[in-house]
Amino acid sequence: MDHYMNIFNTYDKNIITFVFFALFSLLLFFHMHTGSIVHAQPSGEVVNFPDRQFEIAVREQIGKMSGTIDSSELMFLDELELESRGIRDLTGIEYFPNLDNLRASNNNITDLSPLIGHPSIRIVNLGDNLISDLSPLAQIPNLEWVYLWNNRISDLSPLKGTQIRTLYLNNNMVSDLSPIAEMNRLEDLGISENPSINNVEMLQPLTNSTIERLDLDGLRIRSLGPITTMLNLKRLDINGTQITDIAGIDKLTGLEDLSISGLRLNDYSPIKNLPFLEWLSISNTNWTTEQINNLVSPGSFQYLKGLTCYQCNLTDISFVKNLPYIERLELFDNKISDISPVYDLQYLNSLTLERNQIRDITGFAEMIGFGYDSYIRVYDNPLTAESIEVARNMESRGVFIEYPQFATPTPTPLPTPTPTPPANAVLFNDYNLEKGIRKEAGLGQNGYILRKDVAEITRLELDNLSIYDISGIEQLPNLTNLRLPNNNITDISPLKNAKKLKKLKLNNNSIRDLSPLYELKLEKIDVFGNNISDLNLNPANLKHIIDLNIGDNNFNDANQLFEVLGQLENVQKLGLFNIEPMDNLGWMSNGVFNTDSGEEGLWRLNIIGTSITDISDLSSLSNFTDGISVEGEEPRFAYNSECLSDESKEKVQSFKIDTNDMPDPNNCGFHNTTSSNQNFNNNQNFNNNIGFPTFNGGSFFQDPQLEQAIMQEVGFSYAMLSDLNALSGINSINLSGRQIYSLEGIQTLMNLTEIDISNNNIEDLWWLEPLYNLEHINISNNPIYDIGMLRNFPRLRWLDMSRINNNNLWDLTGGNLGSSLETLIVYQSGIDDSHMDALTNLYNLREFIAPENNISRVDSLRGLNNFANGGQIILSNNGIYDLGPLYDNPSLCCGLILEIMNNPLNQNSYDNIANELRRRGVEVIVGEGQYTNNQNYSNQTSTTFLGTDIGYTGGGDGTSFFYEEEGNSRGFLFNVDSTPEWATSLGLNDLNTLLDPTVIAIFGIFITLLGTVAQMARGR
């Protein structure tokens, strides 16, 4: 027995010796392996990036989150993806000698000088930044494709003579396009949404260019003008312009792609003569069946491959049968119920029909053309169960189809509705006009509007709604104040019998004829920015006019203007901006025009952009010579000193009325050296673009309540409201609860970082757009109809948009907010589950406060990672039942406040998940008596990999890591800010090293062998 025991002990010792030798070898290999991971560095220059966000993006791209970066590691990168990082400085870009494509949109970049002389860059995408100076781009020798949408660019001269082939400058401040005439390789140009381009003649430099693709979307141009001579054009986008006549477009015989959506054309027939047209967009137009059938008639558009007609009020699509080679149809957001006409289109492979009234798509089953590369959208339609089954079968055979997952029951047939509306119904042809009137009358979207519903409406404000037809408005019998600026109105004849109307604002439309106003006794008329050529007003009613703004129209007959203006007996405010034929003020001295002093006489006048050089006739106006004080508004004379004679300049100096000089030698009417187009580039304190207003017979601030609020809040005198330097010195302002209805003029506070406009009557946020520095915005409790422009603020960190019924969180996505927004408050805003997925695009969110909404799911919070260490999620008074998705997000820990009272949580969420979250360090508030306090918890979270647990605990100084094998409760734990020497010797000074799969596997083997040795040593 002793003999066998000795043999066993000897054998046991040999095994132990072997095991220790194996462990020693394993440790040696492990040390060599981890050392190579952490310490091996290529030779070359160490690269430092001043901008931390730039450095992080580069590290992610090369897969190296720690250690120094060597220049040789960047040498062969030909593409950099830097979108939405909050990057300000591109210094370090010179270490990428082979870089071909730089994508750095949606950042805070202002300076492009680091790009100077780069030898290889061909493509730069720098959209959504803060760039104004393009001169560095002229020094990139191989640059060909440039994308600079949503910046602050006004001067294109640095690009003169460059070899750029594609240039996108959408939504900037460009006005002078002459440098483009010297870009002889340019093929693709985008200049949409540049408000300073407000006259088609400004496009003249493009006429002899090589441009093949031109995007003019949203420009304030009223005709095609020189565009019809650009014979190289293959693609043209004039969506949303003010063009009403496209005669001459058929000269562009090479056009292949044409977008004319949102136009109000009388005649569409010229586009039928484009022989090579393949793609056509005619959306945002209320087509009748007759109109669309006349346009898409048999034999027309024989080679058309794609047609887009969404929001077109379509009910009958039989016209598609006349498009035999059509491949793509986009017909969403219409009223279509019968789609059988598409079943015969044998080349069709892309079809979008969402948000219609379609129930039956069974005919798709027979369309053999739909295959693996086909795309169909029919969601948001009341499909039958049979149609759902067809959609699933198509999906199974490889068709990409989006459809509702559940069928809509066949509705019970309703009684046949009365074929004619009731006799007392008020009918409107324009959906947006009707929608606005329903809102004003407090009516829902269903049922007829009756005369009694609109009888009490006296004031109507419908700005920026794309209204084109105001018929029906004549049935508002007590209307006294009507505002319809920034729409697409051409015909105002429905106003002919609006006898009680006193104030009318129709600026920035497409109106040509004022004769319908002939019999009206109007006190205020604002028709600035239309196509009016004849001031056809009734002489008998001119005495009633107190405020008249007719600037920026197409007047040609100066004598006719003088005859009308000279009879303005009681006018107090007069806007003549940009009327070139206006060359004198002699009509003011005819004995009729009012020269009385005080508020009964003229005390506001704008002659900028006219041909007037002599203002001596103003000497007869005592308000100008003696001064005047008017309660509520500042008297003012706006002029251009560059256009006046020396004697007139001296005369201005003697005036006691407040004056506003806009010096510009290129804005002097017929005396211009170049053109009469609006241009204030010579005034360093005043940029006339979308961001800054002009005195068009009025002041910066159109709303007296806004003026009063600013004066009270910052202690300004009234005179200071016209001082741009003073206004630009305001950084923070609280305008809450001041009954403000318009923000026009707020853009002059150009350095604002914080603004509170809550609890007012504001509908339009457009005037905030130029305020790029805003970090803190409160717009809560206003009747705002569109929040989409908020996504473009690059520095916005805090946003409260509570109690706004039109909130859609998706409107905040796609811009700059993803990298900047930290706090979002949407209390009582109708937010439901369909909005919540938008939060995944707001990836820096730390506080989400959304009580009293319609939220039932919190899945979207699973992927957000910045709530720890002081973040908040407040979702009380919703319909949430499951907290499981919050548990799945390990970053929800360590100081997070989660308030979720008064929700129908399930038992598991109450009893288990809430307590698990508390153990992580979350302060969970679910209501009194609904959870058990647990004061002893850790904030440890973990995940399983290769059968072992690797986890981390946050909080304190640094971050801790632990390793724990199943069945072993000890493990080990160390802090990366004070790594033990033994861990450093093994290369464990880095989270990336610790989580390397090879390292984890070696650790697993090591612990297993160690356990075996320990058991053998104990004799087991």
Order of alpha helices (4+ residues) and beta strands (2+ residues): alpha-beta-alpha-beta-beta-beta-beta-beta-beta-beta-beta-beta-beta-beta-alpha-beta-beta-beta-beta-alpha-beta-beta-alpha-beta-alpha-beta-beta-beta-beta-beta-alpha-beta-beta-alpha-beta-alpha-beta-alpha-alpha-beta-beta-beta-beta-alpha-beta-alpha-beta-beta-alpha-beta-alpha-beta-beta-beta-beta-beta-alpha-alpha-alpha
